[in-house]
Amino acid sequence: MIKRPRQPICTRRELDEARFLIRAIHFKNQPTSAIVFAFEGIAYSYINHCMHMHRPLNCEQDAVFDETGKYLRCSMHGFIFDPKTGECQSPVCLGQRLQSLRLEEIDGTLYFAEKHLTQSTKLLDKALQ
């Protein structure tokens, strides 16, 4: 079995200091982006894609959390999602989930741990503070 070299997403410190990070990726051979964030001290990642109209969560504003900081929020539609599970809490898509991406932390650096994911060389990486 050939192991692909890991590409770091960010350090844990960078993630803890940012509200969220956006990373350009290819998932199942499709170009897209991933959101990476820490919530209640745990790192999470999802495909940056609202299931309602297939737009990035931060397409209208540079934000992925609602004003309370308790829910992920699509800036176009206002749909909210549980940050721990990705489950939609809004009536139109109630129960549907964002596509989660597994993360691995090694020596303070985060990596994607998904078989069908590669990071893009396209510069979409930005930390928002």
N, CA and C atoms as an extended XYZ file, in Angstrom:
387
Properties=species:S:1:pos:R:3:atomname:S:1:resname:S:1:resid:I:1 pbc="F F F"
N         0.839       -1.186        0.000 N   MET     1
C         0.000        0.000        0.000 CA  MET     1
C         0.884        1.249        0.000 C   MET     1
N         0.613        2.162       -0.900 N   ILE     2
C         1.377        3.403       -0.993 CA  ILE     2
C         0.695        4.449       -0.124 C   ILE     2
N         1.471        5.026        0.772 N   LYS     3
C         0.939        6.087        1.625 CA  LYS     3
C         1.285        7.432        1.022 C   LYS     3
N         0.270        8.275        0.895 N   ARG     4
C         0.512        9.633        0.416 CA  ARG     4
C         1.124       10.460        1.525 C   ARG     4
N         2.063       11.337        1.179 N   PRO     5
C         2.621       12.195        2.234 CA  PRO     5
C         1.531       13.125        2.771 C   PRO     5
N         1.561       13.313        4.064 N   ARG     6
C         0.572       14.209        4.685 CA  ARG     6
C         0.945       15.656        4.398 C   ARG     6
N        -0.088       16.450        4.153 N   GLN     7
C         0.108       17.883        4.013 CA  GLN     7
C        -0.526       18.546        5.222 C   GLN     7
N         0.233       19.351        5.943 N   PRO     8
C        -0.353       19.984        7.127 CA  PRO     8
C        -1.444       20.986        6.751 C   PRO     8
N        -2.478       21.025        7.567 N   ILE     9
C        -3.538       22.024        7.413 CA  ILE     9
C        -3.097       23.298        8.109 C   ILE     9
N        -2.691       23.129        9.363 N   CYS    10
C        -2.279       24.250       10.201 CA  CYS    10
C        -1.758       23.689       11.523 C   CYS    10
N        -1.198       24.555       12.320 N   THR    11
C        -0.844       24.124       13.670 CA  THR    11
C        -2.073       24.301       14.549 C   THR    11
N        -2.075       23.605       15.660 N   ARG    12
C        -3.186       23.750       16.603 CA  ARG    12
C        -3.257       25.183       17.114 C   ARG    12
N        -2.119       25.795       17.310 N   ARG    13
C        -2.088       27.186       17.785 CA  ARG    13
C        -2.736       28.137       16.771 C   ARG    13
N        -2.416       27.951       15.477 N   GLU    14
C        -3.033       28.789       14.439 CA  GLU    14
C        -4.550       28.634       14.459 C   GLU    14
N        -5.008       27.402       14.604 N   LEU    15
C        -6.450       27.154       14.626 CA  LEU    15
C        -7.092       27.789       15.849 C   LEU    15
N        -6.466       27.663       17.002 N   ASP    16
C        -7.015       28.236       18.228 CA  ASP    16
C        -7.077       29.758       18.177 C   ASP    16
N        -6.201       30.369       17.394 N   GLU    17
C        -6.159       31.836       17.298 CA  GLU    17
C        -7.091       32.389       16.217 C   GLU    17
N        -7.584       31.532       15.338 N   ALA    18
C        -8.459       31.966       14.241 CA  ALA    18
C        -9.914       31.622       14.568 C   ALA    18
N       -10.837       32.377       14.003 N   ARG    19
C       -12.250       32.004       14.126 CA  ARG    19
C       -12.508       30.740       13.322 C   ARG    19
N       -11.899       30.673       12.140 N   PHE    20
C       -11.977       29.494       11.283 CA  PHE    20
C       -10.939       29.630       10.185 C   PHE    20
N       -10.661       28.526        9.528 N   LEU    21
C        -9.747       28.501        8.390 CA  LEU    21
C       -10.482       27.900        7.204 C   LEU    21
N       -10.133       28.349        6.024 N   ILE    22
C       -10.667       27.781        4.784 CA  ILE    22
C        -9.480       27.176        4.038 C   ILE    22
N        -9.647       25.949        3.569 N   ARG    23
C        -8.601       25.279        2.821 CA  ARG    23
C        -9.162       24.772        1.505 C   ARG    23
N        -8.435       25.027        0.417 N   ALA    24
C        -8.801       24.493       -0.895 CA  ALA    24
C        -8.445       23.018       -0.918 C   ALA    24
N        -9.399       22.190       -1.337 N   ILE    25
C        -9.174       20.743       -1.375 CA  ILE    25
C        -9.818       20.152       -2.625 C   ILE    25
N        -9.502       18.904       -2.877 N   HIS    26
C       -10.227       18.066       -3.829 CA  HIS    26
C       -10.793       16.926       -2.990 C   HIS    26
N       -12.105       16.771       -3.026 N   PHE    27
C       -12.762       15.687       -2.292 CA  PHE    27
C       -13.490       14.828       -3.299 C   PHE    27
N       -13.129       13.558       -3.323 N   LYS    28
C       -13.681       12.616       -4.310 CA  LYS    28
C       -13.506       13.174       -5.723 C   LYS    28
N       -12.313       13.699       -5.968 N   ASN    29
C       -11.887       14.250       -7.272 CA  ASN    29
C       -12.621       15.526       -7.685 C   ASN    29
N       -13.319       16.171       -6.778 N   GLN    30
C       -14.020       17.414       -7.080 CA  GLN    30
C       -13.361       18.573       -6.327 C   GLN    30
N       -13.068       19.677       -7.008 N   PRO    31
C       -12.505       20.824       -6.294 CA  PRO    31
C       -13.563       21.473       -5.406 C   PRO    31
N       -13.185       21.784       -4.197 N   THR    32
C       -14.087       22.426       -3.241 CA  THR    32
C       -13.233       23.066       -2.156 C   THR    32
N       -13.850       23.433       -1.066 N   SER    33
C       -13.084       23.955        0.065 CA  SER    33
C       -13.590       23.315        1.345 C   SER    33
N       -12.747       23.371        2.346 N   ALA    34
C       -13.080       22.830        3.660 CA  ALA    34
C       -13.009       23.956        4.677 C   ALA    34
N       -13.912       23.920        5.659 N   ILE    35
C       -13.789       24.818        6.802 CA  ILE    35
C       -13.183       23.999        7.934 C   ILE    35
N       -12.293       24.631        8.661 N   VAL    36
C       -11.645       24.002        9.806 CA  VAL    36
C       -11.771       24.991       10.949 C   VAL    36
N       -12.209       24.503       12.106 N   PHE    37
C       -12.407       25.403       13.245 CA  PHE    37
C       -12.290       24.614       14.537 C   PHE    37
N       -12.117       25.338       15.614 N   ALA    38
C       -12.137       24.725       16.945 CA  ALA    38
C       -13.424       25.162       17.625 C   ALA    38
N       -14.108       24.209       18.252 N   PHE    39
C       -15.332       24.496       18.983 CA  PHE    39
C       -15.245       23.756       20.306 C   PHE    39
N       -15.359       24.500       21.375 N   GLU    40
C       -15.241       23.946       22.721 CA  GLU    40
C       -13.966       23.109       22.866 C   GLU    40
N       -12.886       23.618       22.273 N   GLY    41
C       -11.574       23.002       22.407 CA  GLY    41
C       -11.286       21.834       21.488 C   GLY    41
N       -12.235       21.461       20.628 N   ILE    42
C       -12.051       20.328       19.713 CA  ILE    42
C       -12.020       20.846       18.282 C   ILE    42
N       -11.111       20.295       17.475 N   ALA    43
C       -10.993       20.680       16.066 CA  ALA    43
C       -11.997       19.900       15.225 C   ALA    43
N       -12.677       20.604       14.324 N   TYR    44
C       -13.664       20.017       13.414 CA  TYR    44
C       -13.390       20.513       12.001 C   TYR    44
N       -13.847       19.744       11.029 N   SER    45
C       -13.768       20.176        9.640 CA  SER    45
C       -14.953       19.619        8.865 C   SER    45
N       -15.461       20.442        7.949 N   TYR    46
C       -16.564       20.049        7.069 CA  TYR    46
C       -16.287       20.582        5.672 C   TYR    46
N       -16.872       19.926        4.683 N   ILE    47
C       -16.884       20.508        3.346 CA  ILE    47
C       -17.624       21.834        3.481 C   ILE    47
N       -17.080       22.892        2.936 N   ASN    48
C       -17.655       24.231        3.050 CA  ASN    48
C       -18.780       24.377        2.027 C   ASN    48
N       -19.939       23.796        2.360 N   HIS    49
C       -20.983       23.641        1.357 CA  HIS    49
C       -22.340       23.459        2.035 C   HIS    49
N       -23.212       24.443        1.949 N   CYS    50
C       -24.566       24.328        2.482 CA  CYS    50
C       -25.385       23.432        1.556 C   CYS    50
N       -26.092       22.478        2.133 N   MET    51
C       -26.842       21.543        1.292 CA  MET    51
C       -28.078       22.172        0.650 C   MET    51
N       -28.520       23.323        1.113 N   HIS    52
C       -29.740       23.930        0.581 CA  HIS    52
C       -29.578       24.370       -0.863 C   HIS    52
N       -28.597       25.226       -1.125 N   MET    53
C       -28.379       25.693       -2.499 CA  MET    53
C       -26.932       25.512       -2.941 C   MET    53
N       -26.207       24.656       -2.236 N   HIS    54
C       -24.840       24.285       -2.610 CA  HIS    54
C       -23.921       25.497       -2.748 C   HIS    54
N       -23.946       26.333       -1.740 N   ARG    55
C       -23.071       27.504       -1.677 CA  ARG    55
C       -22.155       27.363       -0.461 C   ARG    55
N       -20.941       27.961       -0.509 N   PRO    56
C       -20.087       27.952        0.682 CA  PRO    56
C       -20.779       28.652        1.851 C   PRO    56
N       -20.540       28.159        3.061 N   LEU    57
C       -21.162       28.770        4.239 CA  LEU    57
C       -20.787       30.244        4.362 C   LEU    57
N       -19.595       30.596        3.950 N   ASN    58
C       -19.124       31.975        4.076 CA  ASN    58
C       -19.219       32.742        2.760 C   ASN    58
N       -20.172       32.404        1.893 N   CYS    59
C       -20.262       33.027        0.564 CA  CYS    59
C       -20.678       34.495        0.602 C   CYS    59
N       -21.408       34.922        1.597 N   GLU    60
C       -21.869       36.307        1.684 CA  GLU    60
C       -21.098       37.129        2.712 C   GLU    60
N       -20.547       36.476        3.706 N   GLN    61
C       -19.801       37.150        4.770 CA  GLN    61
C       -18.608       36.286        5.130 C   GLN    61
N       -17.560       36.912        5.636 N   ASP    62
C       -16.415       36.145        6.108 CA  ASP    62
C       -16.691       35.628        7.514 C   ASP    62
N       -17.675       34.759        7.615 N   ALA    63
C       -18.049       34.185        8.906 CA  ALA    63
C       -18.685       32.823        8.653 C   ALA    63
N       -18.501       31.898        9.582 N   VAL    64
C       -19.192       30.611        9.493 CA  VAL    64
C       -20.000       30.325       10.749 C   VAL    64
N       -19.874       31.171       11.770 N   PHE    65
C       -20.674       31.008       12.983 CA  PHE    65
C       -21.736       32.087       13.049 C   PHE    65
N       -22.861       31.760       13.699 N   ASP    66
C       -23.902       32.766       13.916 CA  ASP    66
C       -23.426       33.755       14.979 C   ASP    66
N       -24.264       34.756       15.254 N   GLU    67
C       -23.875       35.811       16.199 CA  GLU    67
C       -23.682       35.309       17.624 C   GLU    67
N       -24.286       34.167       17.969 N   THR    68
C       -24.116       33.616       19.318 CA  THR    68
C       -22.822       32.813       19.452 C   THR    68
N       -22.257       32.372       18.325 N   GLY    69
C       -21.073       31.538       18.354 CA  GLY    69
C       -21.374       30.083       18.679 C   GLY    69
N       -22.657       29.728       18.750 N   LYS    70
C       -23.045       28.362       19.110 CA  LYS    70
C       -23.339       27.474       17.906 C   LYS    70
N       -23.605       28.077       16.747 N   TYR    71
C       -23.978       27.310       15.561 CA  TYR    71
C       -23.191       27.776       14.349 C   TYR    71
N       -22.882       26.829       13.452 N   LEU    72
C       -22.392       27.188       12.134 CA  LEU    72
C       -23.580       27.787       11.394 C   LEU    72
N       -23.311       28.724       10.493 N   ARG    73
C       -24.416       29.404        9.814 CA  ARG    73
C       -24.051       29.668        8.364 C   ARG    73
N       -24.967       29.378        7.464 N   CYS    74
C       -24.800       29.737        6.054 CA  CYS    74
C       -25.094       31.223        5.928 C   CYS    74
N       -24.134       31.984        5.459 N   SER    75
C       -24.317       33.440        5.392 CA  SER    75
C       -25.308       33.848        4.311 C   SER    75
N       -25.613       32.967        3.365 N   MET    76
C       -26.593       33.303        2.327 CA  MET    76
C       -28.017       33.042        2.803 C   MET    76
N       -28.246       31.876        3.412 N   HIS    77
C       -29.610       31.459        3.744 CA  HIS    77
C       -29.966       31.624        5.207 C   HIS    77
N       -28.947       31.716        6.054 N   GLY    78
C       -29.195       31.794        7.485 CA  GLY    78
C       -29.435       30.444        8.133 C   GLY    78
N       -29.306       29.353        7.373 N   PHE    79
C       -29.483       28.025        7.960 CA  PHE    79
C       -28.400       27.805        8.997 C   PHE    79
N       -28.744       27.126       10.089 N   ILE    80
C       -27.767       26.876       11.140 CA  ILE    80
C       -27.525       25.370       11.299 C   ILE    80
N       -26.309       25.046       11.737 N   PHE    81
C       -25.859       23.671       11.864 CA  PHE    81
C       -25.164       23.482       13.199 C   PHE    81
N       -25.350       22.317       13.792 N   ASP    82
C       -24.643       21.965       15.016 CA  ASP    82
C       -23.161       21.808       14.663 C   ASP    82
N       -22.259       22.575       15.291 N   PRO    83
C       -20.845       22.488       14.931 CA  PRO    83
C       -20.201       21.145       15.272 C   PRO    83
N       -20.771       20.397       16.217 N   LYS    84
C       -20.197       19.103       16.602 CA  LYS    84
C       -20.586       17.979       15.646 C   LYS    84
N       -21.771       18.069       15.056 N   THR    85
C       -22.270       16.980       14.208 CA  THR    85
C       -22.486       17.397       12.754 C   THR    85
N       -22.579       18.701       12.490 N   GLY    86
C       -22.886       19.191       11.154 CA  GLY    86
C       -24.358       19.085       10.811 C   GLY    86
N       -25.205       18.665       11.763 N   GLU    87
C       -26.626       18.479       11.496 CA  GLU    87
C       -27.338       19.828       11.387 C   GLU    87
N       -28.142       19.966       10.334 N   CYS    88
C       -28.903       21.195       10.112 CA  CYS    88
C       -30.006       21.305       11.161 C   CYS    88
N       -30.169       22.494       11.708 N   GLN    89
C       -31.191       22.769       12.718 CA  GLN    89
C       -32.341       23.598       12.140 C   GLN    89
N       -32.258       23.960       10.866 N   SER    90
C       -33.288       24.778       10.223 CA  SER    90
C       -34.320       23.871        9.555 C   SER    90
N       -35.599       24.263        9.585 N   PRO    91
C       -36.690       23.397        9.117 CA  PRO    91
C       -36.560       22.850        7.697 C   PRO    91
N       -36.088       23.634        6.743 N   VAL    92
C       -36.047       23.175        5.352 CA  VAL    92
C       -35.136       21.960        5.173 C   VAL    92
N       -34.017       21.930        5.879 N   CYS    93
C       -33.052       20.828        5.741 CA  CYS    93
C       -32.844       20.091        7.059 C   CYS    93
N       -33.811       20.154        7.949 N   LEU    94
C       -33.700       19.558        9.279 CA  LEU    94
C       -33.218       18.109        9.196 C   LEU    94
N       -32.179       17.824        9.945 N   GLY    95
C       -31.660       16.466       10.006 CA  GLY    95
C       -30.590       16.134        8.985 C   GLY    95
N       -30.501       16.892        7.889 N   GLN    96
C       -29.425       16.667        6.927 CA  GLN    96
C       -28.121       17.162        7.549 C   GLN    96
N       -27.008       16.634        7.082 N   ARG    97
C       -25.719       16.977        7.685 CA  ARG    97
C       -24.720       17.491        6.665 C   ARG    97
N       -23.877       18.397        7.133 N   LEU    98
C       -22.713       18.791        6.361 CA  LEU    98
C       -21.795       17.580        6.254 C   LEU    98
N       -21.015       17.516        5.188 N   GLN    99
C       -20.060       16.414        5.015 CA  GLN    99
C       -18.861       16.647        5.934 C   GLN    99
N       -18.727       15.800        6.938 N   SER   100
C       -17.615       15.961        7.872 CA  SER   100
C       -16.328       15.416        7.258 C   SER   100
N       -15.222       15.970        7.704 N   LEU   101
C       -13.896       15.539        7.276 CA  LEU   101
C       -13.098       15.180        8.516 C   LEU   101
N       -12.546       13.992        8.530 N   ARG   102
C       -11.759       13.552        9.682 CA  ARG   102
C       -10.428       14.291        9.732 C   ARG   102
N       -10.038       14.638       10.944 N   LEU   103
C        -8.775       15.316       11.191 CA  LEU   103
C        -7.895       14.433       12.064 C   LEU   103
N        -6.612       14.648       11.949 N   GLU   104
C        -5.639       13.951       12.777 CA  GLU   104
C        -4.667       15.011       13.290 C   GLU   104
N        -4.339       14.940       14.564 N   GLU   105
C        -3.373       15.873       15.133 CA  GLU   105
C        -2.136       15.095       15.542 C   GLU   105
N        -0.997       15.529       15.015 N   ILE   106
C         0.281       14.904       15.332 CA  ILE   106
C         1.253       16.001       15.735 C   ILE   106
N         1.736       15.922       16.952 N   ASP   107
C         2.725       16.878       17.467 CA  ASP   107
C         2.301       18.332       17.249 C   ASP   107
N         1.031       18.633       17.506 N   GLY   108
C         0.552       20.003       17.426 CA  GLY   108
C         0.221       20.495       16.027 C   GLY   108
N         0.253       19.601       15.032 N   THR   109
C        -0.099       19.962       13.654 CA  THR   109
C        -1.301       19.143       13.230 C   THR   109
N        -2.260       19.802       12.575 N   LEU   110
C        -3.473       19.131       12.089 CA  LEU   110
C        -3.310       18.729       10.630 C   LEU   110
N        -3.846       17.543       10.318 N   TYR   111
C        -3.840       16.987        8.965 CA  TYR   111
C        -5.234       16.449        8.671 C   TYR   111
N        -5.603       16.441        7.379 N   PHE   112
C        -6.814       15.736        6.990 CA  PHE   112
C        -6.516       14.244        7.034 C   PHE   112
N        -7.460       13.448        7.514 N   ALA   113
C        -7.304       11.989        7.600 CA  ALA   113
C        -8.378       11.323        6.752 C   ALA   113
N        -8.591       11.834        5.557 N   GLU   114
C        -9.611       11.323        4.636 CA  GLU   114
C        -8.944       10.654        3.448 C   GLU   114
N        -9.431        9.492        3.096 N   LYS   115
C        -8.889        8.725        1.981 CA  LYS   115
C        -9.092        9.437        0.639 C   LYS   115
N       -10.233       10.076        0.446 N   HIS   116
C       -10.588       10.666       -0.853 CA  HIS   116
C       -10.377       12.173       -0.881 C   HIS   116
N        -9.384       12.659       -0.151 N   LEU   117
C        -9.157       14.099       -0.061 CA  LEU   117
C        -7.695       14.407       -0.321 C   LEU   117
N        -7.467       15.410       -1.148 N   THR   118
C        -6.136       15.973       -1.317 CA  THR   118
C        -6.273       17.479       -1.195 C   THR   118
N        -5.237       18.085       -0.649 N   GLN   119
C        -5.247       19.536       -0.568 CA  GLN   119
C        -4.848       20.098       -1.915 C   GLN   119
N        -5.467       21.177       -2.275 N   SER   120
C        -5.188       21.841       -3.537 CA  SER   120
C        -3.965       22.719       -3.384 C   SER   120
N        -3.284       22.922       -4.476 N   THR   121
C        -2.155       23.857       -4.464 CA  THR   121
C        -2.649       25.288       -4.669 C   THR   121
N        -3.914       25.425       -5.039 N   LYS   122
C        -4.518       26.743       -5.225 CA  LYS   122
C        -4.487       27.500       -3.900 C   LYS   122
N        -4.122       28.748       -3.942 N   LEU   123
C        -4.054       29.543       -2.723 CA  LEU   123
C        -5.428       30.052       -2.342 C   LEU   123
N        -6.070       29.314       -1.458 N   LEU   124
C        -7.359       29.724       -0.916 CA  LEU   124
C        -7.243       29.776        0.588 C   LEU   124
N        -6.070       29.434        1.093 N   ASP   125
C        -5.866       29.338        2.521 CA  ASP   125
C        -5.860       30.732        3.145 C   ASP   125
N        -6.727       30.893        4.131 N   LYS   126
C        -6.700       32.157        4.866 CA  LYS   126
C        -7.220       31.932        6.269 C   LYS   126
N        -6.593       32.585        7.168 N   ALA   127
C        -7.049       32.544        8.555 CA  ALA   127
C        -7.778       33.855        8.815 C   ALA   127
N        -8.951       33.761        9.321 N   LEU   128
C        -9.736       34.960        9.611 CA  LEU   128
C        -9.712       35.213       11.093 C   LEU   128
N        -9.424       36.444       11.455 N   GLN   129
C        -9.304       36.754       12.881 CA  GLN   129
C       -10.245       37.859       13.281 C   GLN   129
